[in-house]
Amino acid sequence: MSSLPKLRVLIVDDDEFQRNELVKMTESLGFAVATASDGEDALEQHATLAADVILTDLMMPRMDGFELLRTLEAMGDRTPAIALTGVGGIEQGLAVIHDLKAFWFLEKPVQPSILRALLERAAAQKHLINETDILNRQLSHQGILGDIVGGSAVMRQLYSLISQVAPTSASVLITGESGTGKELVAREVHRLSSRSGSPFIAINCAAMPETLIESELFGHEKGAFTGAVERHAGCFEQAHNGTVLLDEIADMPIGTQAKLLRVLEDGKVRRLGGKSELPVNVRVIAATNRHPEQALKENRLREDLFYRLNVFHLVLPPLRERKEDIPSICDAILSNLNNKHNCHVSGLHPEVLEHFKNAPWPGNVRQLRNVLERAVIVAGQGTILTRHLPADPSVPGTAPTAPQSADEESIRIRVGPRMSEIEQAYIDLVLKHTNNNKTRAAQILGLSLRTLHNRVRAGSEVVSEKDELKDAATNCLV
């Protein structure tokens, strides 16, 4: 109980003796307790107490437990309620859970150990509900969910769906074009779930050779195949009590999909070469950049596996359909890149931002990040201008349309100089642009810092040698 101190429990029972016994038992378990003699009294108490859990009898005068639960549901109150039933009232208890959405039921006489477990589980659910409500309020103002950024209507709807499905154990299918952030969404679903303290394991089904994917998923025993020199735990074992992301699920071999379906249905995994099955408790999130219907039609995805995974479907919009989010996305990316590259870029010039809003972004947010990363390295500090952008035809304004005039940011080359001299001139120009910051210059040039130091040193030696020859020639003429 140390993680959930003094949780508030409202006990509702018309029998004073049983109510007092429940109070003693609940307080001995470390909970704060309030009481009510029937449903009407409970509603009044709950209005001021705001209980974390309601423990209620079903058969009471005035307003019974059934009516109490119906009233709470009609009010939109999601406080977990545990219904007390008589001995042998399992059928009635299950009906209350199903029809009135009670958290669970408890048979009389109540056992302290069972009561503790149910109260703690109900209180944990209440905590998740509270966090979700707070999160929804924050999202409506900020347009941010973890590492996902965007306040457009389509993104706010996505945030709401994520917050709804995260606390459950339902399988999730995420679809969207490459670069839209499917793995980020999967990580947020995991982070907001009760499994957040357990592992999150991601595997890219398209990047894994067919000969190895089953070993990565299910593991293998020593000697199971050539090269299996020791036992290996697969993703499902590694993610026990956590979450597995199966990225690009439509590129998984059909034979492996059949074995995966068996694992999902049975909750057990058998290592390659193994003789026994191991129970695994894993939430599965699948993602694909293909349209599921097309993947089914092309026999890339098994129909039975699709329906097993597609319990809750999240669709990520492409960047071109939420261009109003581009300024906030750029701000978040720039903050991250400044820290990564030790730069001090303050923002984008309005002309650059306008170019970005008009771009089609076929690579979505991933492409935007790559363009910004190059620009941050080139600019180093201040505002990103159009001249800091790469010549990318898919981003309007970044591809030069006419020869650039010579200025302090460019060099003019005539026929005659050796390649080494041209190279040295460009190195000098980049060093001037970065105010002699060799670390940033090396990043722009694509060289290691040591190589840049060697090139600068070699250039200095060549200049000195030329000066000495010039002085000797002058002395001879004199």
C-alpha positions as a printed Julia matrix, in Angstrom:
478×3 Matrix{Float64}:
   0.0     0.0     0.0
   3.0     2.33    0.12
   2.53    3.36   -3.51
  -1.14    4.28   -2.96
  -1.38    5.89    0.51
  -4.7     6.65    2.25
  -6.99    5.87   -0.62
 -10.58    6.97    0.04
 -13.16    4.17    0.14
 -16.91    4.83    0.45
 -18.69    1.82    2.02
 -22.45    1.65    1.28
 -24.56   -0.86    3.27
 -27.87   -0.55    5.14
 -26.89   -3.25    7.66
 -25.1    -1.35   10.44
 -23.3    -4.44   11.77
 -21.96   -5.49    8.38
 -21.08   -1.87    7.55
 -19.04   -1.52   10.76
 -17.26   -4.83   10.1
 -16.31   -3.65    6.61
 -15.08   -0.34    8.05
 -12.78   -2.12   10.54
 -11.46   -4.43    7.85
 -10.88   -1.66    5.3
  -9.19    0.68    7.78
  -6.9    -2.15    8.92
  -5.74   -2.43    5.3
  -4.62    1.2     5.35
  -7.51    2.94    3.58
  -9.41    6.04    4.63
 -13.11    5.18    4.99
 -16.45    6.97    4.77
 -19.87    5.29    5.09
 -23.39    5.57    3.73
 -26.56    3.66    4.63
 -28.07    3.57    1.11
 -27.67    4.86   -2.44
 -29.07    8.35   -1.78
 -26.8     8.83    1.2
 -23.87    7.55   -0.89
 -24.45   10.13   -3.65
 -24.43   12.94   -1.07
 -21.26   11.62    0.57
 -19.52   11.08   -2.78
 -20.31   14.62   -3.92
 -18.15   16.03   -1.1
 -15.74   13.14   -0.48
 -14.85   12.23   -4.09
 -14.05    8.63   -3.15
 -11.39    6.67   -5.03
 -13.4     3.43   -4.75
 -17.04    2.68   -3.87
 -17.81   -0.59   -2.07
 -21.58   -1.08   -2.17
 -24.19   -3.64   -1.2
 -26.84   -4.29   -3.85
 -29.99   -4.86   -1.76
 -30.89   -1.69    0.21
 -34.02    0.42    0.91
 -34.74    3.78   -0.74
 -32.01    3.62   -3.42
 -30.4     0.19   -3.82
 -26.96   -0.6    -5.26
 -28.31   -1.19   -8.76
 -29.87    2.27   -8.9
 -26.74    3.82   -7.37
 -24.54    2.38  -10.13
 -27.01    3.43  -12.83
 -27.09    6.99  -11.43
 -23.29    7.24  -11.3
 -23.06    6.03  -14.9
 -25.68    8.56  -16.04
 -23.67   11.32  -14.3
 -20.55   10.28  -16.19
 -18.84    9.37  -12.92
 -16.2     6.69  -13.59
 -15.23    5.94   -9.99
 -14.59    2.16   -9.76
 -17.34    0.39   -7.79
 -17.16   -3.05   -6.2
 -20.56   -4.72   -5.69
 -21.22   -6.92   -2.64
 -23.28  -10.03   -3.37
 -24.61  -12.91   -1.27
 -23.03  -16.35   -1.3
 -23.51  -17.98   -4.7
 -24.23  -14.62   -6.34
 -21.59  -15.01   -9.06
 -24.16  -14.82  -11.87
 -25.66  -11.67  -10.38
 -22.21  -10.17   -9.86
 -21.18  -10.78  -13.47
 -24.44   -9.21  -14.65
 -23.68   -6.09  -12.6
 -20.22   -5.87  -14.12
 -21.55   -6.27  -17.65
 -24.75   -4.22  -17.51
 -23.88   -1.53  -14.96
 -20.14   -1.41  -15.62
 -19.12   -2.1   -12.03
 -15.39   -2.73  -11.56
 -15.91   -6.15   -9.93
 -18.03   -8.03   -7.39
 -17.23   -9.51   -3.97
 -19.08  -12.37   -2.28
 -20.05  -12.22    1.39
 -18.56  -12.96    3.85
 -15.67  -10.77    2.69
 -12.13  -12.14    2.9
  -9.53   -9.46    3.86
  -6.89  -10.66    1.38
  -9.37  -10.59   -1.53
 -10.73   -7.21   -0.42
  -7.22   -5.74   -0.34
  -6.4    -7.0    -3.83
  -9.63   -5.68   -5.34
  -9.39   -2.29   -3.61
  -5.82   -1.78   -4.78
  -6.66   -2.78   -8.35
  -9.73   -0.53   -8.37
  -7.72    2.37   -6.93
  -5.04    1.87   -9.59
  -7.74    2.13  -12.26
  -9.04    5.32  -10.64
  -5.51    6.73  -10.78
  -5.3     5.97  -14.51
  -8.69    7.6   -15.07
  -7.54   10.76  -13.26
  -4.31   10.86  -15.28
  -6.27   10.48  -18.51
  -8.61   13.33  -17.57
  -5.66   15.6   -16.74
  -3.95   14.58  -19.97
  -7.03   15.39  -22.05
  -7.27   18.83  -20.46
  -3.59   19.5   -21.19
  -3.91   18.3   -24.76
  -6.83   20.61  -25.45
  -4.55   23.56  -24.63
  -1.05   22.42  -25.64
  -1.45   20.06  -28.58
   1.34   17.81  -27.27
   1.31   14.17  -26.25
   4.71   13.01  -25.06
   6.99   13.33  -28.1
   4.07   13.78  -30.52
   3.39   17.4   -31.47
   0.43   19.04  -33.19
  -2.69   20.91  -32.16
  -4.74   20.41  -35.33
  -8.22   18.9   -35.06
  -7.11   15.58  -36.54
  -4.25   15.31  -34.02
  -6.45   16.21  -31.05
  -8.79   13.42  -32.11
  -5.81   11.05  -32.31
  -4.67   12.07  -28.79
  -8.15   11.35  -27.46
  -8.16    7.88  -29.02
  -4.7     7.13  -27.62
  -5.75    8.17  -24.12
  -8.85    5.95  -24.39
  -7.1     2.78  -25.54
  -3.85    3.11  -23.55
  -5.22    2.03  -20.12
  -6.8    -1.1   -21.64
  -5.11   -4.34  -22.75
  -6.57   -4.24  -26.28
  -4.4    -4.93  -29.32
  -3.79   -1.84  -31.45
  -3.2    -1.5   -35.2
  -1.47    1.72  -36.3
  -1.51    2.67  -39.97
   0.04    5.62  -41.74
   2.63    6.6   -44.34
   6.34    6.2   -43.66
   7.68    8.96  -41.45
   4.37    9.88  -39.79
   5.49    8.65  -36.35
   3.9     5.23  -35.89
   6.53    4.09  -33.39
   6.12    7.31  -31.38
   2.4     6.61  -31.1
   3.06    3.02  -30.03
   5.46    4.23  -27.34
   2.85    6.69  -26.05
   0.23    3.94  -25.82
   2.75    1.94  -23.76
   3.76    4.94  -21.63
   0.17    5.74  -20.7
  -0.7     2.12  -19.87
  -0.35    0.15  -16.66
   2.53   -1.69  -18.39
   4.71    1.43  -18.59
   7.13    0.09  -15.98
   7.8    -3.03  -18.07
   9.77   -3.38  -21.33
   8.75   -1.93  -24.69
  10.3    -4.02  -27.49
  10.05   -2.94  -31.14
  10.88   -5.17  -34.1
  10.83   -4.14  -37.77
   9.4    -7.07  -39.7
  10.55   -5.63  -43.04
  14.19   -5.28  -41.96
  14.53   -8.83  -40.62
  15.61  -11.72  -42.92
  13.01  -14.47  -43.11
  15.51  -16.96  -41.69
  15.97  -14.91  -38.52
  12.61  -13.31  -37.81
  11.14  -16.32  -36.0
  14.21  -16.5   -33.77
  13.87  -12.79  -32.96
  10.18  -13.15  -32.19
  10.06  -16.47  -30.35
  13.68  -17.13  -29.37
  15.69  -20.31  -29.87
  17.49  -23.03  -27.94
  21.18  -23.72  -28.24
  21.85  -25.82  -31.33
  18.4   -25.16  -32.86
  20.11  -24.21  -36.14
  23.57  -23.46  -37.5
  24.98  -20.52  -35.57
  22.7   -20.95  -32.54
  25.6   -21.24  -30.09
  23.53  -20.29  -27.05
  19.93  -19.95  -25.89
  18.21  -16.73  -27.02
  15.04  -15.18  -25.56
  12.77  -13.73  -28.22
  10.89  -10.43  -28.18
   7.84  -11.91  -26.48
   9.9   -13.27  -23.6
  11.88  -10.03  -23.27
   8.68   -7.96  -23.19
   6.88  -10.12  -20.59
   4.28   -7.91  -18.81
   5.14   -5.16  -21.29
   4.48   -4.26  -24.93
   5.73   -5.55  -28.29
   5.57   -3.36  -31.41
   5.48   -5.35  -34.65
   6.38   -2.67  -37.18
   5.57   -3.25  -40.87
   3.48   -6.3   -39.97
   2.36   -6.7   -43.61
   5.97   -7.55  -44.56
   6.16  -10.47  -42.13
   6.34  -13.85  -43.94
   2.95  -15.55  -44.15
   4.25  -18.68  -42.42
   5.51  -16.64  -39.49
   2.16  -14.83  -39.3
   0.45  -18.18  -38.67
   2.81  -18.93  -35.77
   2.33  -15.4   -34.41
  -1.44  -15.86  -34.44
  -1.07  -19.0   -32.34
   1.03  -17.11  -29.77
  -1.53  -14.29  -29.57
  -4.42  -16.71  -29.08
  -2.74  -19.02  -26.55
  -0.55  -16.54  -24.69
   2.32  -19.05  -24.92
   5.54  -19.1   -26.93
   7.81  -22.0   -27.9
  11.46  -21.25  -28.7
  12.84  -22.7   -31.92
  14.2   -26.14  -31.02
  12.35  -26.04  -27.7
  10.17  -28.81  -26.3
   7.94  -26.8   -23.97
   5.82  -23.66  -24.15
   6.43  -20.59  -22.0
   3.52  -18.37  -20.85
   3.91  -14.72  -21.87
   1.8   -11.72  -20.9
   2.37   -9.2   -23.66
   0.34   -6.44  -25.24
   0.8    -6.39  -29.01
   0.79   -3.23  -31.12
   1.15   -3.68  -34.88
   1.98   -1.01  -37.44
   2.1    -0.82  -41.23
   2.5     1.81  -43.93
   0.3    -0.22  -46.27
  -3.47    0.02  -46.51
  -4.68   -3.08  -44.62
  -7.35   -3.84  -47.24
  -4.72   -3.81  -50.0
  -2.37   -5.99  -47.95
  -5.2    -8.51  -47.46
  -6.04   -8.45  -51.15
  -2.38   -9.06  -52.09
  -2.14  -11.91  -49.53
   0.58  -10.06  -47.64
  -1.46  -10.18  -44.42
  -3.5   -13.1   -43.09
  -7.13  -12.19  -42.62
  -7.42  -13.97  -39.24
  -4.29  -12.21  -37.94
  -5.59   -8.85  -39.17
  -8.83   -9.24  -37.22
  -6.89  -10.39  -34.15
  -4.68   -7.28  -34.26
  -7.27   -4.75  -35.42
  -9.15   -4.46  -32.12
  -8.45   -0.71  -31.98
  -7.33    1.12  -35.14
  -5.28    4.34  -35.03
  -4.73    6.17  -38.33
  -1.88    8.69  -38.52
  -2.45   11.57  -40.95
   0.34   12.58  -43.39
   2.05   15.91  -42.74
   0.51   17.48  -45.87
  -2.93   17.08  -44.26
  -2.0    18.94  -41.07
   0.23   21.77  -42.28
  -0.99   24.02  -39.48
   1.1    21.83  -37.16
   4.37   22.53  -39.02
   5.43   25.59  -36.92
   5.03   23.74  -33.59
   6.69   20.62  -35.0
   9.64   22.7   -36.19
  10.0    24.35  -32.77
  10.11   20.94  -31.05
  12.61   19.53  -33.56
  14.87   22.59  -33.36
  15.01   22.34  -29.57
  16.06   18.71  -29.85
  18.64   19.38  -32.58
  20.2    22.32  -30.72
  20.89   20.0   -27.8
  22.12   17.2   -30.07
  24.59   19.31  -32.07
  25.39   21.98  -29.46
  23.98   24.69  -31.74
  22.03   27.86  -30.96
  19.43   28.19  -33.72
  16.61   30.48  -32.6
  14.02   29.7   -35.27
  13.02   29.83  -38.92
  12.89   32.86  -41.2
   9.25   33.53  -42.28
  10.23   32.76  -45.88
  11.55   29.33  -44.84
   8.41   28.61  -42.84
   6.27   29.54  -45.84
   8.32   27.21  -48.04
   7.77   24.4   -45.54
   4.01   24.97  -45.47
   3.86   24.72  -49.28
   5.95   21.54  -49.49
   4.3    18.14  -50.16
   6.59   16.33  -47.67
   6.38   12.81  -49.14
   8.63   11.64  -46.28
   6.42   13.36  -43.68
   7.85   14.4   -40.29
  10.97   12.25  -40.77
  11.85   14.18  -43.95
  11.17   17.51  -42.22
  13.51   16.53  -39.4
  16.28   15.58  -41.84
  15.97   18.91  -43.68
  16.07   20.81  -40.38
  19.03   18.82  -39.06
  21.17   19.74  -42.04
  20.04   23.37  -41.79
  20.84   23.56  -38.06
  24.36   22.23  -38.65
  24.97   24.68  -41.5
  23.5    27.72  -39.72
  24.97   26.94  -36.31
  23.2    29.84  -34.67
  20.63   32.56  -35.26
  17.81   32.15  -37.77
  17.61   29.46  -40.45
  17.5    31.13  -43.89
  16.74   29.65  -47.31
  20.47   29.46  -48.1
  20.9    27.07  -45.17
  18.5    24.54  -46.7
  19.6    21.59  -48.87
  18.82   21.47  -52.59
  15.76   19.25  -52.13
  13.36   19.37  -55.11
  10.47   18.1   -52.93
  10.71   21.18  -50.67
   9.76   24.38  -52.55
  12.39   27.09  -52.25
  15.28   24.79  -51.29
  16.47   23.98  -54.83
  18.45   26.87  -56.37
  16.81   28.13  -59.58
  19.63   30.39  -60.77
  23.4    30.66  -60.35
  24.25   32.32  -57.07
  26.29   35.5   -57.12
  29.68   35.52  -55.47
  29.64   36.81  -51.89
  31.26   36.04  -48.59
  29.33   32.76  -48.41
  30.61   31.4   -51.77
  33.76   30.91  -53.84
  34.36   31.27  -57.6
  36.51   28.65  -59.3
  38.48   29.21  -62.52
  40.17   26.53  -64.58
  43.76   26.04  -63.47
  44.0    25.41  -59.67
  44.77   21.9   -58.46
  42.05   19.94  -56.65
  43.91   20.22  -53.36
  43.89   24.02  -53.64
  40.14   24.07  -54.38
  39.52   21.77  -51.42
  41.58   23.99  -49.13
  39.71   27.1   -50.29
  36.36   25.46  -49.44
  37.64   24.36  -46.03
  38.71   27.96  -45.35
  35.27   29.23  -46.4
  33.45   26.8   -44.09
  35.74   27.69  -41.18
  34.98   31.38  -41.8
  31.25   30.63  -41.9
  31.42   28.8   -38.53
  33.64   31.46  -36.92
  36.48   28.92  -36.83
  34.36   26.38  -34.93
  36.14   23.24  -36.17
  33.59   20.82  -34.66
  30.72   22.38  -36.61
  32.87   22.79  -39.73
  33.74   19.09  -39.64
  30.03   18.23  -39.49
  29.3    20.41  -42.55
  32.26   18.99  -44.49
  31.47   15.4   -43.56
  34.93   14.91  -42.06
  36.12   13.68  -38.69
  37.55   16.35  -36.42
  41.01   14.77  -36.64
  40.9    14.75  -40.46
  39.9    18.42  -40.51
  42.79   19.34  -38.21
  45.18   17.46  -40.52
  43.81   19.22  -43.62
  44.12   22.63  -41.96
  47.66   21.84  -40.85
  48.6    20.61  -44.34
  47.13   23.75  -45.88
  49.14   25.94  -43.54
  52.35   24.1   -44.47
  51.65   24.56  -48.21
  51.08   28.29  -47.71
  54.33   28.61  -45.74
  56.23   26.71  -48.42
  54.86   29.02  -51.14
  55.82   32.09  -49.13
  59.38   30.78  -48.7
  59.73   30.1   -52.45
  58.35   33.56  -53.22
  60.87   35.19  -50.83
  63.76   33.18  -52.35
  62.76   34.22  -55.86
  62.57   37.85  -54.81
  66.06   37.7   -53.27
  67.48   36.21  -56.46
  65.99   39.01  -58.55
  67.45   41.62  -56.24
